[in-house]
Each structure stands twice: as C-alpha cells, then as structure tokens.
Amino acid sequence: MTLAPDRARTSTMARVNPVAKLAATMVLTVPLVLTLDVVSAGAALLVELLLMPWAGLRWGEFWRRTWLVWALAPLTGVTIALYGRTSGQIYVEWLAVRVSDGSLELALATTLRVLAIALPSVVLFASVDPTDLADGLSQIWRLPARFVLGALAGLRMVGLFLDDWRALELARRARGVADRGRLRRFLGMAFALLVLSIRRGAKLATAMEARGFGAPGPRTWARISTFGGREWALIAVGAGIALVAVAAALAVGTWNFILGPG
C-alpha cells in the first residue's frame, strides 16, 4: 500500500460526509450540463484546478487517478470536431466529416466540460469509504435500507473481480490453455468470471437474508452519520464554482442553453 492513498483517506476531505460530496458534485454538474460553451466550462475548470491542493491528494496521486480523464476528454472533442454542427469557415470536408469554426468551438467546449465535470467527481470520491456512503444515504437521505445495503455489498464485491481474474488466468496457464488465442482466451475467462460472479452473488444474497438484512421495520446502525458545517461548506464551494461559471458565460455572452429553442 502506498502512502498517497493513505493520505487521501486521512485528510480533512476524507472526514467530510460522502453524501455532501455527492451533493456538491450534483450542484456543480447541473449548470455545466445545461450549457455548452467554452467560457463556462473553462471558468469552472480553472477554479477547480486552483482548489485541487485542498482536496487531500498529492499531485502525483492526483495525476495517477485522473490520467484517464485527461486522455479520454480530448477524444470526445475530436469526435465533435469531425462530426459536430457546421458553421463558419470549413477547413476539411470529406464524406460525413466536416471540420469548421463551429465544430472546433464545440469540440473545445465539450472537452473542457468533460474535464470540469469528471475531475471533481474523481478527486472527491478518491477518499470515500463505501460504508460511510451507505450510512449517509440511509441516515441522511433516508433511502431504503435494503437497497443501500444491497448496493454496498455489491460494491464490496467489485474489488474481488481483479483477484478472480488473476486466479483464473493462473489456473488456465497452469493447465496449458492460456498460451495462444488471445481473443478466445479473453472470452472464455470473461464467461467464467460471469458464472463465478453469479454464484457468489447468490451466496451473498442468501447469507444476508439469513442474517436479517432484508427484514422489514426500522434498522439500527453501528455508526452515526453526521452532517454539519464542513458538509455545507463543501456544497457551498460547489455552488460557488457553478455560479462563477454561469456568471462568466453570461457576462461574455457565450451562454448556450442546450434546452432552449433552436
């Protein structure tokens, strides 16, 4: 175990209730989803990057956790640049591909919006413990306990998939059936993992039912989930970033409400 994840789970951000992180992400995301322009997405991303040092992650850990977002966001922009709405000067035209001023602007706005939405989600949930999240969803948001506990149990099982995959790979290699046919080997292992997951899920459901997790009536909890000043402060930060993004777009005149007419 490395030191960086330990720091993420012992930082001040790790002590914030996970439902507050979920709420802050939702508050930040909604305005960015309702518009598609460079200014709002760029302003939100800039403020988020300025606030990253207070997220409880070292920069090395930040890049390790978010490199996939940085890699995939430009690919989304490339698709929009090639097939997006055409306007202004056309630079490339071939069959269905049209690269123009309008498509390039939409591509940049899409890339920035993906980064502005995905980065805070990844960073905030880097320090979330699934049990704490389940406690918050049940005690604060009052979601059905049976649904929350089932989701928590399933989430706990996700971490076993990688171990099961490695065990299957080693077993097949020991039997001499993993030396060639990469695609066939992958499909066979995927099917074996599916069967193993179904069996484990059935056993887990039976065990939880036997222990009374599906019983009706009020349920007690081992840990009390609290919601206080730190949680409201985080939600206020998310709302502040959203307001900055919207205000910047309105001030420049680039606000593009995607649900509007035309």
Buried (B, 14 or more C-beta within 10 A) or exposed (E): EEEBBEBBBEBEBBEBBBBBBBBBBEBBBEBBEBBBBBBBBBBBBBBBEEBBEEBBBEEEBBEBBBEEBEEEBBEBBEEBBBBBEBEEEEEEEEEEEBBBEBBBBBBBBBBBBBBBBBBBBBBBBBBBEBBBBBBBBBBBEEBEBBEBBBBBBBEEBEEEEEEBBEEBEEEBEEEEEBEEEEEEBEEBBEEBBEEBBEEEEEEBBEEBEEEEBEEEEEBEEEEEBEBEEBBEEBBEBBBBBBEBBBBBBEEEEBBBEEEEEE
